[in-house]
Amino acid sequence: MGCFLCPVCGKELLQEEKAWRCAGGRHSFDKAKSGYVNLLLANAKHSADPGDNKLMVNARRSFLEAGYYGPLQEELRRMAEEYLAPAAGWVLDIGCGEGYYTQALCEAAASKTNASCETPVQVAGVDISRLALDKAAKRCKQAFFAVASAYHLPVRSGCCDMAVNLFAPWCGEEIARVLCPGGVLLLAVPGRDHLWELKAAVYERPYPNEVKEFTLQGFTLLEHQRLHYRIALNSREDIEHLFQMTPYYYKTSQQDYARLQTLENLKTQVEFHLLAYRKG
């Protein structure tokens, strides 16, 4: 059984060769050439083309492919392998972007699928940016992708054994709804000093990130890993890519941005909190 629901009538979506069609047969959604499906209705959009634009998508893809956040990807893979049960149902990557971390989830799911399993562990990703999902679908051909909002997931209630939220918009009610009883949530948030030197190079008065308490209502904390290390960016291009993939890019004045453009190299610390929770 699939995990996606029709955003119009709420019935299960069934996959066909070139489209997804609701079980009632009334509504159909074409697949893009890369394989993703757009389940974000026009009346749910806040702009003509919501989500990350081409500049941000390409910048993040280039930066991540350079391996700077490789330790986070590896730790995510380890956690997913540890907490996924063999022959589990669905893993849902919420705000999956270009699929860099989704690939690690696919590898973890494959490691939990053996020859005796009637059905393999399956991975799905949702993101509000169709440009990002085009990249993700080309990268992770074994996964299923849908354009959708994290606040209104077109996903069956209780169908997911694992949900993943890495720096994505947070909607705890939706995550709890799609997770099965005892399902696992993997959550990543930036640490207090994440990219401190980058911010110090750009802003006159940089401020640390706010890190909230890790307690989540309705969830039990299973594991907390803090990743804290330094990266060396040795080209203007990599510095630009890092800055363009952050929210700072769209909130920075021309005067502050001019400081960034003078940098030939940069060493900055990165800090992540990766947490595993169990529902209930």
Backbone as a ProteinNet text record, in pm:
[ID]
protein_1_A
[PRIMARY]
MGCFLCPVCGKELLQEEKAWRCAGGRHSFDKAKSGYVNLLLANAKHSADPGDNKLMVNARRSFLEAGYYGPLQEELRRMAEEYLAPAAGWVLDIGCGEGYYTQALCEAAASKTNASCETPVQVAGVDISRLALDKAAKRCKQAFFAVASAYHLPVRSGCCDMAVNLFAPWCGEEIARVLCPGGVLLLAVPGRDHLWELKAAVYERPYPNEVKEFTLQGFTLLEHQRLHYRIALNSREDIEHLFQMTPYYYKTSQQDYARLQTLENLKTQVEFHLLAYRKG
[TERTIARY]
84.4	0	88.5	49.5	126.4	103	175.1	159.4	88.4	84.9	28.9	-123.5	-183	-327	-360.1	-477.6	-524.6	-551	-491.3	-512.9	-652.9	-731.1	-866	-969.9	-969	-1071.9	-1021.7	-889.7	-833.8	-823.8	-858.2	-846	-703.2	-672.8	-538.8	-506.1	-380.9	-334.5	-268.1	-303.9	-247.4	-155.7	-39.1	60.3	34.9	32.3	26.7	157.3	167.5	294.2	334.6	239.6	272.8	197	125.9	45	12.8	-39.9	-98.6	-248.2	-332.2	-476.4	-539.8	-638.6	-702.2	-785.5	-806.6	-878	-1019.6	-1075	-1207.7	-1208.9	-1090.2	-1077.4	-1112.2	-1140.6	-1187.6	-1073.6	-963.5	-857.2	-724.6	-652.9	-527.2	-420.1	-296.4	-184.5	-67.1	-27.7	78.6	213.8	294.5	433	517.6	612.1	710.5	806	881.7	975.7	1075.5	1114.2	1211.3	1148.1	1014.6	946.9	863.8	879.6	801.6	659.7	569.8	432.7	400	325.1	289.3	152.2	148.7	23.9	-11.7	52.3	22.1	-80.8	-202.3	-309.8	-287	-339.8	-319.3	-368.8	-480	-533.9	-457.4	-357	-273.2	-138.5	-115.2	11.7	5.9	118.9	129.7	200.1	248.7	311.4	299.6	335.8	323.1	413.5	530.6	627.7	690.4	621.3	667.3	791.9	854.2	972.4	1099.6	1208.3	1340	1346.1	1408.8	1421.2	1544.4	1566.6	1675.3	1811	1833.7	1962.1	1990.6	1891.4	1910.1	1924.9	1846	1852.5	1989.8	2037.8	2167.5	2282.7	2272.1	2377.6	2387.3	2273.4	2275.4	2325.1	2281.8	2325.9	2477.6	2532.9	2677.7	2753.6	2704.5	2772.4	2768.3	2653	2641.6	2721.6	2722.9	2799.4	2949.5	2993.9	3135.6	3173.7	3074	3101.4	3115.6	3089	3108.9	3018.7	2900.3	2808.8	2801.5	2905.5	2910.9	2896	2957.6	2940.9	2795.3	2717.3	2575.4	2502.9	2534.6	2472.3	2505.5	2631	2672.5	2602.5	2591.8	2527	2377.7	2317.4	2176.7	2158.7	2245.9	2237.4	2248.6	2343.6	2361.7	2236.2	2180.9	2061.5	1943.4	1926.1	1814.9	1828.3	1948.8	1970.6	1944	1980.4	1963.2	1816.5	1737.9	1601	1496.2	1534.7	1439.8	1430.6	1308.9	1290.2	1297.1	1346	1343.6	1201	1189.4	1058.3	962.1	1014.9	927.9	850.6	756.6	675.1	741.8	703.2	749.8	840.7	941.1	1024.7	988.7	950.8	909.2	1007.8	1069.1	1163.2	1086.5	1062.7	981.7	1073.8	1048.9	1139.2	1268.7	1257.9	1372.9	1469	1426.1	1514.7	1560.5	1689.9	1746.8	1778.2	1748.5	1764.3	1899.6	1983.7	2116.8	2104.1	2018.5	1999.5	1901.6	1811.5	1719.4	1796.4	1907	1988.5	2039.9	2079.6	2125.3	2010.9	1890.2	1774.6	1743.7	1760.3	1739.9	1840	1963.8	2066.6	2037.2	1989.8	1953.6	1835.1	1736.1	1619.3	1659.6	1750.4	1796.4	1865.9	1937.6	2009.3	1913.2	1790.7	1690.4	1597.6	1616.3	1532.6	1609.9	1557	1625.4	1535.3	1590	1520.3	1391.3	1381.5	1262.1	1147.7	1175.3	1071.8	973.1	847.4	746.4	743.5	762.3	765	889.1	958	1077.3	1041.2	1135.8	1121.6	1124.9	1029.5	1018.7	1036.1	1090.7	1122.6	1043.7	986.7	916.8	969.5	968.5	1011.6	911.1	890.3	803.6	878.6	850.7	908	815.8	813.4	724.7	786.3	915.9	984.9	990.8	923.8	928.6	1068.2	1142	1277.7	1369.6	1353.4	1433.1	1395.2	1265.9	1221.9	1264	1278.1	1327.8	1468.1	1551.5	1685.9	1679.4	1590.7	1581	1536.2	1437.7	1386.1	1490.2	1575.3	1682.5	1792	1811.3	1917.3	1875	1752.3	1706.1	1591.5	1624.4	1521.9	1437.5	1486.2	1410.6	1308.7	1312.6	1220.8	1103.9	1003	884.5	881.2	852.6	857.8	730.3	687	567	587.9	548.4	545.1	428.9	457.6	354	407.2	316.2	351.4	371.6	469.6	493.1	377.1	294.7	182.3	54.8	54.5	-60.6	-6.8	43.5	106.6	1.1	11.5	-82	-39.2	-37.5	17.1	-82.1	-98.3	-191	-153.1	-252.3	-228.4	-173.3	-68.6	-14	60.5	96.3	160.2	312.4	370	515.5	577.9	677.3	754.3	860.6	898	998.4	967.9	976.7	966.4	1096.3	1140.2	1267.4	1243.2	1293.9	1280.6	1416.9	1484.7	1617.9	1610.3	1606.1	1604	1481.5	1377.3	1258.3	1152.8	1050.7	939.7	881.3	845.5	802.7	651.5	589.2	447.6	431.4	439.6	437.3	310.7	196.9	70.2	69.1	120.6	122.5	220.5	334.5	432.3	374.6	310.6	249.1	138	65.9	-44.4	5.3	111.8	155.6	238.8	294.6	373.7	282.9	324.9	252.5	281.5	202	233.9	374.3	454.9	592.2	687	638.3	724.2	832.3	936.6	1055.1	1063.5	1096.9	1123.6	1271.6	1335.1	1472.5	1466.4	1523.9	1513.5	1652.9	1681.1	1808.6	1782.1	1854.9	1844.3	1985.6	2007.3	2139.5	2170.9	2299.3	2342.6	2362.3	2392.3	2405.4	2510	2623.4	2734.8	2748.3	2643.3	2649.4	2678.7	2785	2827.3	2860.5	2911.7	2939.9	3039.9	3147	3248.6	3196.5	3107.5	3045.2	2962	2882.5	2799.7	2885.9	2994.8	3083.2	3152.1	3174.9	3240.3	3145.1	3016.1	2916.5	2850.4	2818	2738	2821.1	2786.7	2855.1	2819.3	2696.6	2651.7	2587.7	2668.5	2611.8	2554.4	2460.1	2401.6	2393.9	2405.9	2401.2	2260	2250.2	2119.7	2051.2	1921.2	1843.5	1820.5	1856.3	1835.3	1735	1618.7	1512.6	1534.4	1455.7	1460.8	1426.3	1486	1467.7	1346.9	1269.4	1149.7	1038.1	976.1	864.1	743.9	631.7	510.4	466.7	440.3	396.6	509.4	635.3	750.6	848.3	917.2	1022.3	1157.8	1249.7	1382.8	1462.5	1511.7	1590.2	1739.4	1778.8	1921.6	1943.5	2054.8	2093.1	2241.1	2270.3	2407.8	2436.1	2544.5	2588.1	2710.4	2700.2	2812.8	2867.7	2994.2	3056.1	3198.2	3221.3	3352	3370.1	3488	3517.8	3533.9	3491.7	3513	3594.1	3674.4	3757.1	3707.6	3657.5	3610.4	3720.6	3774.9	3893	3864.9	3739.9	3706.6	3587.4	3583.2	3467.5	3339.1	3350.2	3232.1	3169.3	3251.7	3197.8	3138.7	3202.5	3149.4	3014.3	3004.8	2878.4	2770.5	2804.5	2707.5	2655.6	2745	2702.9	2606.5	2640.7	2557	2422.4	2423	2300.4	2202.8	2251.7	2162.1	2101.3	2137.4	2083.7	1977.7	1892.4	1793.1	1856.9	1984.4	2051.1	2056.9	2066.3	2087.2	1977.4	1855.4	1742.2	1711.4	1787.7	1762.3	1881.6	1976.3	2100.9	2104.6	2148.2	2157.8	2272.8	2267.9	2375.2	2508.2	2504.5	2627.1	2691.2	2609.3	2662.9	2707.2	2630.5	2665	2796.9	2827.3	2953.7	3072.7	3057.2	3166.6	3193.4	3087	3102.1	3179.5	3153.1	3213	3362.1	3413.7	3558	3635.6	3564.7	3631.4	3685.3	3811.5	3873.8	3867.8	3868	3857.8	3794.9	3747.3	3678.4	3684.4	3715.9	3704.6	3593.5	3498	3385.5	3345.1	3291.3	3242.3	3100.2	3069.9	2933.6	2891.8	2766.4	2716.2	2573.2	2552.1	2419.6	2380.8	2251.1	2194.7	2106.1	2138.8	2060.2	1996.8	1864.3	1790	1697.9	1682.8	1590	1483.2	1357.2	1243.6	1154.8	1084.2	981.7	845.1	750.4	614.5	548.8	485.4	412	496
-118.8	0	124.6	224.2	346.4	435.1	545.8	636.1	765.7	801.6	929.5	926	1040.8	1058.8	1166.3	1155.7	1257.6	1386.6	1499.2	1624	1681.9	1626.3	1675.9	1600.3	1467.2	1387.7	1310	1302.1	1234.5	1084.1	1028.1	884.2	846.8	718.3	670.4	695.6	733.7	750.3	621.8	579.9	459.4	499.5	438.4	476.3	404.4	481.1	427.3	460.5	424.6	443.8	590.2	678.6	819	913.1	856.6	941.8	868.5	945.6	891.1	920.9	820	837.5	794.4	871.2	838.2	710.8	644.2	516.8	532.5	651.8	674.7	696.3	713.7	729.2	866.5	961.7	1092.7	1192.6	1174.4	1273.9	1208.8	1275.2	1221.5	1330.1	1289.8	1382.7	1326.8	1399.4	1352.5	1351.8	1253.5	1250.3	1342.3	1411.8	1486.6	1386.8	1432	1343	1279.3	1355.2	1302.2	1202.3	1205.3	1104.4	1155.6	1281.1	1331.5	1366.6	1382.6	1422	1548.1	1637.9	1763.6	1747.8	1744.6	1730.7	1858.7	1968.7	2097.4	2169.1	2180.1	2242.1	2391.8	2447.1	2588.8	2678.4	2641.8	2726.4	2714.7	2625.2	2610.3	2680.1	2739.2	2806.7	2951.2	2998	3138.1	3221.4	3154.3	3221.9	3130.7	3183.2	3103.3	2981.1	2994.2	2884.6	2882	2826.4	2834.8	2751.5	2781.8	2707.3	2766.5	2695.9	2743.8	2762.9	2873.2	2900.9	2831.7	2852.1	2782.7	2816.5	2942.1	2983	2907.3	2903.4	2838.8	2687.7	2628.4	2484	2444	2515.7	2482.4	2508.3	2616.3	2647	2536.5	2495.5	2391.2	2259.7	2227.1	2101.6	2100.7	2209.9	2217.8	2209.9	2280.6	2281	2143.1	2079.2	1948.2	1842.5	1850.2	1753.8	1765.8	1882.3	1900.3	1829.6	1780.1	1696.3	1768	1896.8	1971.8	1923	1876.5	1825.5	1673.4	1611.2	1466.3	1397.5	1448.8	1383.7	1376.8	1478.1	1474.6	1368.3	1358.6	1256.1	1116.9	1095.2	963.7	930.3	1029	1004.7	979.2	1047.2	1021.7	878.7	833.7	696.4	596.6	620	528.7	523.2	639.4	643.5	575.5	601.6	540.4	389.1	337.5	193	135.3	210.1	159.7	151.1	250.9	258.6	205.1	175.5	114.1	-36	-85.4	-229.2	-295.5	-421	-492.9	-500.9	-480.5	-485.4	-382.4	-269.1	-159.7	-109.1	-20.2	30.9	145.4	268	385.8	473.6	530.6	636.9	764.2	869.5	993.6	1104.4	1160.5	1271.6	1401.6	1478.6	1600.5	1719.5	1791.4	1899.1	1842.6	1746.4	1667.1	1742.1	1855.2	1930.7	1850.6	1858.2	1794.3	1646	1592.3	1448.9	1404.4	1498.6	1461.5	1370	1405.2	1322.7	1208.1	1226.5	1118.6	997.7	1022.1	911.9	825.6	890	815	731.3	785.5	710.6	591.6	610.5	499.4	387.7	424.1	323.6	251.1	325.9	262.9	168.6	211.7	127.5	-0.8	11.5	-105.4	-205.3	-153.7	-242.4	-319.6	-268.5	-334.3	-425.3	-430.3	-512.5	-637.3	-752.5	-876.6	-961.8	-1071.1	-1155	-1214	-1227.6	-1288.1	-1188.7	-1059.4	-957.4	-962.9	-964.9	-960	-822.9	-719	-582.2	-511	-435.6	-364.8	-241.1	-195.2	-65.3	40.6	128.9	225.8	367.9	454.1	591.7	688.1	789.9	896.3	1030.6	1129	1262.7	1365.8	1468.1	1579.2	1709.7	1802.9	1936.9	2030.7	2156.1	2251	2305.5	2281	2329.7	2222	2246.1	2148.8	2144.2	2255.8	2258.4	2166.8	2168.1	2079.4	1933.8	1906.9	1768.8	1711.7	1795.5	1747.7	1689.4	1756.4	1705.4	1578.5	1578.8	1463.9	1338.4	1354.1	1237.8	1179.8	1263.9	1215.2	1147	1192.2	1136.8	1003.9	997.4	879.2	814.5	738.4	681.8	574.9	521.7	418.6	477.7	609.6	674.7	738.2	779.5	844.8	988.5	1083	1224.3	1297	1388.1	1467.4	1611.1	1705.4	1845.6	1861.9	1909.1	1922.9	2010	2060.2	2141.8	2054.3	2090.2	2017.8	2035.7	2137.3	2164.6	2090.2	2034.4	1957.6	1841.1	1740.8	1628.6	1540.6	1515.7	1425.3	1280.2	1239.5	1109.5	1041.5	911.7	834.7	842.5	856.4	858.2	723.8	729.7	609.4	515.3	561.3	469.4	471	564.5	580.7	522.5	438.4	387.8	487.7	577.2	678.2	806.2	918.5	1049.5	1124.6	1201.8	1272.6	1419.7	1506	1650.5	1713.1	1751.7	1810.6	1957.3	2045.2	2190.4	2234.5	2154.8	2184.2	2250.8	2311.7	2366.6	2260.2	2301.1	2206.1	2211.7	2097.3	2084.1	1953.1	1961.5	1842.5	1761.5	1830.1	1758.5	1667.6	1717.6	1637.2	1520.6	1545.4	1438.1	1328.1	1367	1267.8	1192.3	1259.6	1194.5	1086.3	1113.7	1017.3	903.7	924.1	818.1	711.6	586.8	478.4	478.7	408.8	398.3	340.3	407.9	363.2	402.3	479.2	523.4	618.6	631.8	710.1	837.6	946.5	1074.3	1105.4	1137.5	1187.4	1336.3	1416.8	1562	1623.4	1719.3	1790.8	1940.1	2008	2153.5	2210.3	2334.9	2395.4	2427.7	2417.1	2449.3	2598.4	2634.8	2775.6	2848	2784.4	2850.8	2809.7	2752	2708.6	2827.3	2814.3	2916	3049.5	3046.1	3171.3	3259.3	3203.2	3283.5	3342.4	3270.2	3325.5	3448.1	3438	3551	3668	3635.5	3741.3	3815.9	3745.8	3809.9	3901.2	3878.5	3953.4	4063.2	4033.1	4126.2	4196.8	4319.4	4394.4	4340	4294.2	4241.4	4103.7	4002.6	3867.7	3817.6	3727.8	3672.6	3521	3449.1	3302	3253.8	3130.7	3070.4	3036.8	3047.7	3005	2854.8	2784.9	2640.1	2611.9	2562.4	2537.2	2404.4	2383.1	2255.8	2141.5	2026.3	1913.6	1826.7	1868.3	1794	1819.5	1713.5	1723.7	1652.1	1722	1662.7	1544	1432.6	1312.3	1225	1263.8	1187.6	1164.5	1051.5	1019.5	1029.3	1104.5	1120.9	992.1	939.2	815.3	841.5	941.9	966.4	1110.5	1167.3	1304	1303.9	1338.5	1348.4	1494	1549	1684.2	1672	1727.6	1728.9	1870.6	1885.3	2017.6	2006.5	2072.1	2066.9	2189.9	2204.9	2321.2	2279.5	2367.8	2345.1	2460.6	2431.1	2532.3	2549.6	2668	2700.6	2779.4	2723.3	2780.7	2846.8	2878.7	2949.1	3041.2	3147.7	3237.4	3164	3071.2	2998.5	2917.7	2846.3	2766.1	2854.7	2968.3	3062.2	3115.5	3150.6	3199.2	3091.1	2968.6	2860.5	2839.1	2842.8	2826.2	2936.7	3060.3	3173.2	3169.9	3134.3	3134.8	3025.3	2920.8	2813.4	2838.8	2949.6	2982.4	3091.4	3105	3214.1	3352.8	3358.5	3489.3	3560.1	3484	3542.6	3642	3610.6	3695.6	3802.5	3803.2	3900.4	3993.7	3990.5	4064.2	4187.6	4298.1	4421.7	4412.6	4498.6	4503.9	4538.5	4624.2	4663	4543.6	4464.5	4346.1	4239.5	4224.2	4124	4158.4	4287	4329.8	4277.6	4265.1	4210.7	4064.8	3991.2	3850.7	3836.4	3923.4	3911.8	3942.4	3996.3	4022.3	3901.2	3800.3	3684.6	3589.9	3554.1	3455.6	3315.7	3308.6	3181.2	3206.4	3100.8	3114.3	2982.3	2991.4	2876.5	2906.2	2816.5	2838.6	2708.2	2721.4	2603	2571.6	2444.7	2399.1	2318.4	2331.4	2263.9	2217.8	2088.3	2030.4	1948.9	1946.8	1854	1757.2	1629.4	1524.9	1440.6	1433.1	1371.5	1262.5	1156.9	1049.7	1042.8	1037.7	1031.2	912.2	861.5	761.3	818.3	797.6	846.3	768.3	841.4	778.1	760.6
0	0	0	-79.7	-85.7	35.2	40.3	154.5	117	-10.4	-50.9	-59.3	-25.8	-34.5	-136.8	-194.8	-287.6	-210	-249.3	-176.5	-196.3	-290.2	-317.5	-235.2	-245.1	-178.3	-56.9	-39.7	76.1	63.8	-51.9	-70.4	-109.4	-94.6	-127.4	-274.8	-300.9	-438	-485	-602.8	-662.1	-776.6	-780.2	-880.1	-1012.8	-1119.7	-1254	-1324.8	-1450.5	-1521.4	-1528.8	-1558.7	-1579.4	-1487	-1390.3	-1303.7	-1174	-1077.9	-956.3	-963.1	-935.7	-944.1	-812.1	-766.8	-639.7	-653.4	-539.3	-539.7	-592.7	-582.5	-636.6	-785.8	-844.3	-988.6	-1041.8	-954.1	-998.1	-1020.5	-950	-955.4	-994.3	-1082.4	-1133.7	-1130.5	-1099.2	-1088.8	-1168.2	-1271	-1359.5	-1289.9	-1327.1	-1281.7	-1369.7	-1308.9	-1385.8	-1451.5	-1549.2	-1618.1	-1522	-1419.3	-1323.1	-1226.5	-1215	-1133.5	-1017.8	-977.9	-865.4	-910.8	-811.8	-841.4	-761.4	-821.1	-754.3	-690.2	-556.3	-481.4	-407.2	-443.5	-381.3	-468.2	-418.5	-495	-510.3	-617.3	-647.6	-535.5	-471.4	-365.5	-234	-230	-111	-126.6	-242.4	-268.3	-220.5	-167.9	-127.2	-234	-337	-450.6	-571.4	-688.6	-811.1	-807.9	-748.3	-743.1	-604.3	-505.2	-366.6	-339.6	-225.8	-185.3	-239	-220.2	-261.6	-411.9	-453.3	-596	-654.2	-782.4	-852.5	-793.8	-757.7	-700.4	-571.8	-481.9	-352.6	-367	-455.6	-477.8	-531.7	-631.8	-691.8	-596	-517	-420.5	-315.3	-261.3	-158.3	-215.8	-335.2	-398.3	-416.2	-466.1	-488.5	-356.3	-254.4	-124.5	-60.3	-60.6	2.7	-71.5	-204	-282.3	-255.8	-208.4	-175.4	-45.9	29.3	145.8	277.9	283.4	407.1	520.6	486.7	588.4	584.6	530.3	523.9	658.9	768	898.3	944	911.1	947.2	865.8	738.4	654.1	706.2	745.6	795.9	927.4	1016.9	1145.6	1126.3	1030.9	1000.5	950.6	863.2	812.7	928.1	1018.3	1131.4	1218.2	1250.3	1335.3	1267.2	1138.2	1066.2	1067	1045.6	1046.9	1185.2	1290.2	1426.4	1466.5	1428.6	1479	1382.6	1259.4	1166.4	1193	1205	1220.1	1083.8	1077.2	948.9	894.5	765.6	699.1	755.5	799.9	842.6	721.3	745.4	636.1	562.5	597.1	524.1	609	541.9	597.9	522	593.7	530.2	561.9	457.6	471.7	443.8	548.2	539	513.3	403.4	364.4	310.7	220.9	176.9	85.2	30.3	-57.1	-176.9	-206.4	-325.8	-306.1	-189	-168.3	-115.6	-73.3	-21.8	99.5	193.2	312.4	284.7	191.2	153.6	103.3	34	-15.9	98.8	209.7	326.8	384.4	382.2	431.2	341.1	211.2	117.1	143.4	170.8	198.8	330	430.3	557.4	538	459.1	433.2	360.8	264.1	189.2	281.1	381.3	473.1	563.3	577.7	662.5	582.7	453.7	366.9	327.3	356.8	319.6	231.6	186.3	88.5	143.3	274.8	334	349.4	326.2	342.8	225.6	256.9	151.9	86.2	167.3	114.3	167	83.6	128.9	210.2	289.5	354.6	244.9	244.5	136.9	189.6	104.7	143	55.1	118	46.5	96.8	7.9	45.6	-0.6	80.8	42.1	61.3	-26.4	-17.3	-93.8	-54.2	-120.9	-249.4	-270.6	-389.8	-496.9	-608.9	-718.7	-780.4	-775.5	-830.1	-749.8	-618.3	-534.1	-557.6	-571	-589.5	-723.7	-823.4	-951.8	-934.9	-853.5	-824.9	-741.2	-640.5	-551	-625.4	-712.5	-785.8	-880.2	-935.9	-1022.5	-941.1	-818.3	-734.3	-671.3	-620.8	-546.6	-623.8	-723	-811.2	-742.7	-629.9	-560.4	-463.4	-441.6	-348.4	-423.2	-348.3	-403.3	-352.1	-440.8	-403.1	-443.4	-356.2	-384	-337.5	-422.9	-382.5	-285.4	-165.1	-62.9	49.5	130.4	245.9	368.8	451	576	673.2	651.5	740.6	699.5	580	531	447.2	513.8	444.9	378.4	246.9	179.1	200	326.8	366.3	460.3	444.4	528.3	675.5	760.2	904.4	950.6	1032.6	1093.8	1002	882.1	786.9	795	868.4	868.4	995	976.6	1090.3	1132	1039.2	1070.9	993.5	1061.9	998	1025.2	926.5	937.3	906.5	993.7	976.3	1001.5	893.3	902.7	863.1	962.8	939.1	859.8	859.1	779.2	866.8	804.1	882.6	975.1	1096.8	1198.8	1217.6	1206.7	1239.2	1315.2	1447.3	1530.5	1518.2	1497	1485.6	1362.8	1250.4	1129.7	1141.6	1203.8	1221.5	1309.3	1419.4	1507.5	1435	1348.4	1276.2	1182	1105.5	1004.6	1063.9	1183.5	1246.7	1306.6	1294	1357.8	1508	1589.3	1732	1751.4	1829.4	1849.9	1739.7	1641.4	1531.8	1580	1500	1538.3	1455.7	1523.2	1459.1	1470	1357.6	1357.5	1324.8	1412.6	1402.7	1410.4	1320.9	1324.7	1331	1420.9	1433.7	1443.8	1397.8	1411	1556.2	1591.5	1726	1746.9	1868.3	1906.7	1823.9	1797.2	1728.8	1582.8	1526.8	1387	1295	1214	1116.4	1181.9	1303.4	1375.6	1300.5	1251.3	1183.1	1052.1	985.9	865.8	900.7	1004.9	1046.6	1095	1164.6	1214.7	1101	989.1	874.4	798.6	813.3	735.6	817.5	943.2	1022.4	1129.1	1157.3	1263	1400.2	1417.1	1546.4	1526.7	1503.7	1487.8	1619.8	1611.2	1732.8	1719.3	1830.6	1824.7	1796	1747.3	1722.7	1854.5	1853.5	1969.6	1961.2	2066.3	2072.8	2183.5	2146.3	2242.8	2313.6	2417.1	2488.7	2392.7	2416.3	2326.6	2362.9	2462.6	2500.5	2399.4	2349.6	2256.6	2315.9	2322.9	2376.9	2291.7	2358.4	2289.3	2239.4	2265.8	2219.7	2334.9	2328.6	2424.8	2355.9	2414.5	2356.4	2373.8	2262.8	2263.9	2257.7	2181.5	2159.5	2116.7	2159.8	2122.3	2086	1962.4	1915.8	1876.3	1929.8	1892.6	1804	1683.1	1590.2	1586	1616.8	1624	1568	1453	1389.6	1302.4	1245.5	1162.1	1016.3	928.5	786.3	729.9	629.2	562.9	420.3	390.7	256	186.8	81.3	18.2	-116.1	-141.7	-265.5	-241.6	-317.5	-309.1	-344.9	-439.1	-485.5	-373.2	-296.9	-187.4	-77.8	-50.5	48.7	3.7	-123.8	-179.7	-169.8	-204.2	-199.8	-58	39.9	178.4	219.1	187	226.6	154.2	27.6	-51.4	-10.8	54	95.4	232.7	296.5	428.1	416.7	517.5	518	523.8	566.9	577.3	442.2	335.7	203.5	167.8	205.5	167.7	272.5	381.5	488.5	509.7	417.9	435.2	345.1	401.4	324	223.8	124.2	24.8	90.5	189.9	260.5	329.9	399.5	467.5	366.9	260.1	159.7	91.2	80.3	19.3	98.8	229.7	312.6	275.4	253	216.3	85	-8.2	-140.6	-142.4	-34.2	-26.4	24.7	74.2	134.6	28.3	40.7	-48.2	12	144.5	214.7	350.8	412.3	540.2	615.4	744	832.7	932	939.6	1029.9	1096.9	1214.4	1283.9	1239.5	1237.5	1214.1	1336.5	1372.1	1491.6	1467.3	1485.2	1465.8	1588.7	1616.4	1714.2	1636.5	1643.5	1577.4	1686.2	1683.4	1791.4	1740.1	1819.3	1786.7	1896.6	1854.2	1946.1	1909.4	2010.4	1981.9	2017.3	1928.5	1953	2065.7	2155.3	2263.3	2389.5
[MASK]
++++++++++++++++++++++++++++++++++++++++++++++++++++++++++++++++++++++++++++++++++++++++++++++++++++++++++++++++++++++++++++++++++++++++++++++++++++++++++++++++++++++++++++++++++++++++++++++++++++++++++++++++++++++++++++++++++++++++++++++++++++++++++++++++++++++++++++++++++++++++

